[in-house]
Structures are given as structure tokens and as C-alpha cells.
Amino acid sequence: MHVRHLCSAALCIASFVLVVTPLSAGMAAPSGRSGSAEAKTPPKASAPAPGVSATVSTEKMRPGQDTSGATPQGKRLELAQLTGAGNGGGTAAQLLDRAEDYAWCKDWANRRAFLEAAAAANPGSKDSGRALVLLADSLPPEQADAKAYCSGLIEQYSDPEIKAFAALVPALSAACRSKDWETATRVLSDAALTWKGTATGAWAALRLGDLYRDYIGDTESAIACYQRAGRDYPKSATSQEAEVCIAESVSWAGGRSEEALELFTQALEHVTLDRLVMRAAVGRGDKLLEVGEIQEAFRLFSNLIENCPDRPIIGLAHILRAIAAHHLGYHNLAVEDAQAYLAWPGRQTPLTNFAHMVLGHDAFSKGLVSEAEREFGVVTTSPENTEWAARGYAGIAECRRAQGDYPGALAAFLEASGHPGRPTDPPLFVYQAALLAAENGDDATANRIAEQMASEWPGSYLTTRLLGRDLLPPPEI
């Protein structure tokens, strides 16, 4: 049931618009030809950023194992043949932890592979039993044989806690699928209370916070749940996860960047479990971007990428570093990071749009106008798009202008002005349309757009520039 908002909108600081005109600071204005972008070389990260060690701790805080459950008899664990190759190397508890790492990043294939390995690591133990339950719940309908095989193994467990967990997980999933939040809240609350002090109770306590945060959207209730989990399981992996989850909840609520930055910084002083160190570090970097500490954020992400290249969350570090690199003028690195993010299983729409904008700008700067237009086109058609659609259409307009397609460029600029975005975007795109019309001798269209500017944005400096005069009296001093 892990639905994660992998980061808050650090994109609020990534406010570049690929309208390549004299008005776009730092960009050349091609007229029927491609421009060129000067790429700075970023400094090599030679020392860890504050709050992050160069090598993330590999110490694992694992729950105690209990092998008192009956060992399944009559069948061997052959899940690899049913669900795909598993990932060995580690105890069931450690493999469960790795599965959770991939779940947070929405890499479901790797999560299933590690659950499979955990299930096979120590048959009959509680950790392997929990892995079997989670694996069975995660399998898609087309893997009915594997699901039935896992369920058969689960039925052979006599341990009451595993039986309770086997009832809890599918009940929770069914409630979430039907958006029955009352039932979902009840089954998690009951399990957290009934099995308090056990791994099942800890799991339910944390998932209750996730439910409020990720599904119901009640940040304060989520924080209260995580705080309670931290108190109920002090000095444990659960308390560490609760601390990071609280920081993430504040971060994702929006408008609390300074508070979230402090919470992530504090978490990095306490957390030792490596997947949680990574989450806290990436969260801290995200907040550094939001408060304008771009250079420090860049160093932090560079250290993570250099020292932990294989961690599941590293794709998110790449795109956040791309945002920092864009602002610092490290164009080539921003492109590399955007490409790395697009290859990451956990990519999400807003950041994906930013990545395509970076690649579109790069292609345009190299004269690959058709390729650039394709990248911008991806942005305009992406699901759940808002302000990025406007910027994508503006990029398409520039591509068409470079190709001499006046009608197509004009239509794209006007389309860009009609999409939500920053308040300054619509008049900028309409202004570009007016200039384009004038350049092509279309006085009727230029005059019509000038009238629109005068009507809708009489106080804009763009309207003043277009008309050559102020429409509004100067402000009184």
C-alpha cells in the first residue's frame, strides 16, 4: 500500500522557461537557427555535504527473529521459478528491509524479488512468514499460481502473529482499493493495539501514519501516528522510520520548508539504518533547494550519487541534482542526471516533465530541432500536467520558429498562454506571439494581440514594451 510522494515540489525553484528570446535571461535568441548553451564544469565533490557521511552507514537494525512457527513441510520454496529471479544475500529480516527500500521508490519488480528472497531465506521464521504474506499480496492476477503457492505456504504457519498478519495485509489492501478509509483505519488501529510490541504491531503503527499521509491527506494525524509509533518502539528501526516519516510529512505538506529542513537535519544525527539515512539525506537536499541553498544541495546530491550509486532512491537524487545543476549552469551534468532519472523505475510526472524539458533544451541548443520538439511534446501530453504543459508548448513554438513554421509557432505560443503556469507566463507567451506576428508581417494578428495585452495585462511591462507607452499611471510615491 505504499503510495509515496517521493519529494515535495522542489521544482518551484526550477523556473526556467524554454522560450529562447532576449527576454529569457541567460539564453541566446536564435532567429531561424539553433543557439548554443555554454556548459560550466561542476566542481568535483571532494568532501561530504554537511549532515551526510561520505559512506552511508550499512549498519542494519533488524527485528528479532522467532523461528517457533512450524516449518512448512512437503514443499520447497521454489518462488524464483514462479515469480522471477530472486535476490539472495542476507537474512530474511535484511531482505525484508531491502524490499521496503524499493517499495518506497515504487520499484515494484525489485520489491517482489527481495520479498521472494526473504521468504526463502529462513522458512518457518516470522520474518520469512511476513515476507510470504507481503509477496502474496503484491503478486498481480496473472501470477495466480504463484499467489496460490504462497498462500499454501502461509497456511502452514501455526504462529498466531503470522496468521494475524496474513489476515491484516489483504484486508488493508482491499479497503484501500475501494477507498474505504474507515475500514482501513480500523484494521490498522486494531492491529497496532493488539500486537503492540511485535513486528506486526510496529508495521501497523507505521502504515497507519502512511494511510493518513498518503491516502487520506491528513498530515497532522499522520504525524501523531508516527510520534506514537516512535514512543511505542524506542531505540528501534521503527522509531528511526517514524522520525524520517515525520520529516517527510512536514515536507510534503508544503509551506514548511525551514521546519522540514531542521527535521531532516535532526534525523541524520540519529538514524543509522541505511535506507532511512538515504531518505533523510535526499529530503534534506530537497529542502535546501527550496530555501535557496543551491550549492549545498548540489554537493549533498553529488556525494550521494558518487558514494551510493546503487541505492534505490538514487534516481531521485539525480533529478534533484539536475535542478541544482541547471541553476548553477552545469548544463551537461543536468542533461546526464535527467537521462538517469528517466531510466529510474520510480520516476513521477512533475519531475519527469522537468527532465524532458532539460533534454528538449539540450537538443535545441545542438540544432536538433525535431528531437527537441519531440521532448517538449512529451511534456504537453503527460498525465496530470499543469504548468509544465505551458512551458512545453512554448518550447514547441521555438522549435517551429526555428524551422520557419510561422503558423505552427504562433499557434503553439497562443496554446502555451492558455495553460496554467506561473502568473508571469501568459503575458510572456502572448507577447512572444505578437513579436512573431510582427516579424512575419502579419499586422492584423499583431494588432489583435496588442489589444488583448492592453485589455488583460495593462500594467505589464511587456504590454508597455509592445505598445511603446504606459497604459496605467505611475504609482504614487
Secondary structure, DSSP 8 states (H G I E B T S, - for coil): ------S--GGGG-------STTSTT----SSS-------------S--TT--SS-------------S----S----HHHHH-----SS-HHHHHHHHHHHHHTT-HHHHHHHHHHHHHHSTTSHHHHHHHHHHHHHS-GGGHHHHHHHHHHHHT---HHHHHHHHHHHHHHHHHHTT-HHHHHHHHHHHHHHTTTSHHHHHHHHHHHHIIIIII--HHHHHHHHHHHHHHSTTSHHHHHHHHHHHHHHHHHSS-HHHHHHHHHHHHHH--SHHHHHHHHHHHHHHHHHTT-HHHHHHHHHHHHHH-TTSTTHHHHHHHHHHHHHHHT-HHHHHHHHHHHHTSTT--HHHHHHHHHHHHHHHHHTT-HHHHHHHHHHHHHSTT-SHHHHHHHHHHHHHHHHTT-HHHHHHHHHHHHTS---TTHHHHHHHHHHHHHHHTT-HHHHHHHHHHHHHH-TT-HHHHHHHTS-SS-----
